[in-house]
């Protein structure tokens, strides 16, 4: 481990050392055992990258990254007899994955392991996939890493610390720099610009000025990277503890103009009387307020909906004759824009559907005014939200960013009232599964018709009655159906 004899016991680097030793001792039963097997086969093995960084930060998990001079086919030969499972998904890029259950103290823990051959990779101007070549020196492997804090290694089983590019100093300073010039680094893999924003959000680190300058100058290079890789980095950023930090860097560097242009578009120029608030800053506040309401860890659906809920505003902004600014139907326009952007980023269809639906519903509460909610209105609100109701509660509450305390308290009390009304009705009715009082088969029997459009129309009519009036007795539902049928002629 690094020599810090000159540091006092309370110095930052000394504390880093102690954390790292503790973390490495915890994973030694797995790491050292694997390293001995590589040595017996004539190869070297080192813990590398994010695993070393996290060990130094005292947050090393059970996902371990290693690097080796062994070629992928040799790595497989070594790991197959040792691991509980191996996979070759990344073998074209020099990476072999494995799973290993091992006893750590009194418990058996499961480790996810990746071993990657020393390598270098770069993009040309027309390819979306990196070109990989293998190397023989760990120093050459480390220089191609994205940032110095990820370009450290620990040779095993000796526990020799390898830090040729000053990653430990940058870790202590909480700053992101590249091992070589940022221009060379981003030219090799433009996705590293997204990773700079992501790591700043995850680690709460600052990005070095020369790195930011390179991001601004090379932002257009991100367009060569596949949408899936961009999406994955964006997700990690959004799910971090400090997403505002990363998003601000994406917007300020110009990267967001190319991967999420709807976000910087929210920086609307306000009229001279400031009759509407900064939508961009409002959006970041909504995101942070929604995060504060999460009870079971980061919620990607809620966070994406918070980030995108107002993206329809720029297209719908109007300056009215009385001096007011309006954004009529921005929730409908925003829902369509959300679907388009998320589809372009290759998000799963179910997630696209849920996020866009929340965007479309985020103003529904305000449409009912401040009066008493009728049973019918409550039923429709719950029915339209469906399984997204809890997230809609959080999004709607988060969307209140007014500095007017009286208005904020009034809105909060009004939503408290809505949730109370929902709870009251849920005790009386099955609000989570509202359906007509007669099913399709009963409708066909009563009307004497077979399957067809008329059954759907009848079902829809009964559903509207159910939403408006609540549950009906069977005889009343039959009478209402027959009355509707008679009106159809």
Number of C-alpha atoms within 10 A of each C-alpha: 15 15 10 12 8 8 12 11 12 8 11 14 20 18 16 18 20 16 18 22 15 15 21 22 14 16 19 17 14 18 21 20 13 18 23 16 16 21 13 10 14 10 16 19 27 27 26 24 23 19 24 27 22 18 20 25 18 19 14 21 14 14 13 21 21 26 25 26 23 24 19 22 11 14 22 22 11 17 21 13 10 16 17 13 14 19 14 14 11 13 17 11 19 23 22 23 21 20 18 16 14 15 12 15 9 6 8 10 13 15 18 16 20 20 25 25 26 24 24 19 16 19 18 13 9 7 12 15 14 15 15 14 13 19 17 14 12 23 17 14 20 26 21 22 22 25 27 27 28 25 27 28 29 23 21 22 18 11 18 13 17 22 19 16 20 15 25 23 15 17 21 14 12 18 20 26 26 27 22 15 13 23 17 15 23 24 19 19 24 23 21 22 27 27 19 28 31 28 24 24 25 19 16 17 21 19 19 16 12 14 21 22 14 18 28 18 13 19 22 15 18 24 15 17 17 15 17 13 14 18 19 15 19 23 16 18 25 24 20 20 16 19 27 21 21 27 25 17 24 28 20 15 20 19 25 21 17 15 23 21 15 23 22 20 18 21 14 15 12 13 13 6 8 11 13 13 14 14 21 19 15 19 23 19 19 25 25 19 20 25 22 12 16 14 8 6 9 17 15 15 16 23 25 23 27 28 22 26 29 27 27 25 22 18 15 16 15 14 12 9 7 6 11 13 17 15 15 14 15 22 26 18 18 25 25 17 18 27 20 14 17 20 15 14 19 17 17 10 11 8 16 21 15 19 26 26 24 27 29 22 20 24 19 16 18 12 7 12 10 14 7 12 16 12 17 15 16 19 25 16 18 20 18 14 20 15 13 17 16 12 21 24 19 20 27 22 21 20 20 17 17 13 8 8 10 10 13 15 13 12 18 15 13 19 18 14 15 20 14 12 17 18 13 12 16 14 9 10 14 12 21 14 11 18 18 21 19 20 13 14 12 13 22 17 10 12 15 8 12 13 11 9 9 16 19 13 11 22 20 14 15 24 18 16 18 19 20 16 12 19 18 16 9 11 9 12 18 19 11 16 20 16 11 14 13 9 8 8 5
